[in-house]
Amino acid sequence: MNKNIIIAGVPRAGKSTISHILSKKYGYQHISMDSIIAGFEKIFPETGINTYAEMPSFEIMKNISNKISKFISAMYKSGEYDEFNEKIVIDIYQLLPDDYVKNIGNENFEIYYFITSNVTAEERFQILKENDNKNDYTYYYSDEENRENCFNIVEQSKIIKGQCVKNNLPYFETAKNREQIFEEFIRLYVLKPTLSSPAASSIPSAVI
């Protein structure tokens, strides 16, 4: 990869896992934007950034996405990340493809979405139950809470997929064969040929 990157998408789809791989194996500086959002919620409520607002799940996502996409753009344009010429990887949940295109663009970043739109909410819940462990925040939620979250995750994934297709942005379905998808992502997008290589033209713009 020649640019800074953003790993976006729904919870429990592999964003943090991929970001840590890029950080540890390929030297990217990892920024967890979800942690920054949590700080805004606690310290600067006047921003209106609130994951737990009393509104539908997707409306919350749209509200935060609009604000945080502008924040990421301003943060990068501050010039601080150019000083040492280090590449960064940002992982973030609430960033919609439409807002990425509108407020950030691909001049300084490449973006990749990790979603789970190709399963039902109940299938997503069963996958969650099979893989949950004490290091996962969902481990401490009730089945009712996790079922509701899985429903929201699948619905948000479908919306993200639609916006990715519209904006020609790459996305990865990770509900099944997750490790294989991660390996494919690394092969195609991290170890990809440079743009000057003839082989580069054969790399797909999206992996579905």
Summary of the structure (lengths in Angstrom):
residues: 208
radius of gyration: 17.0
end to end distance: 20.0
largest distance: 51.8
contacts: 616
relative contact order: 0.18
helix: 56%
strand: 12%
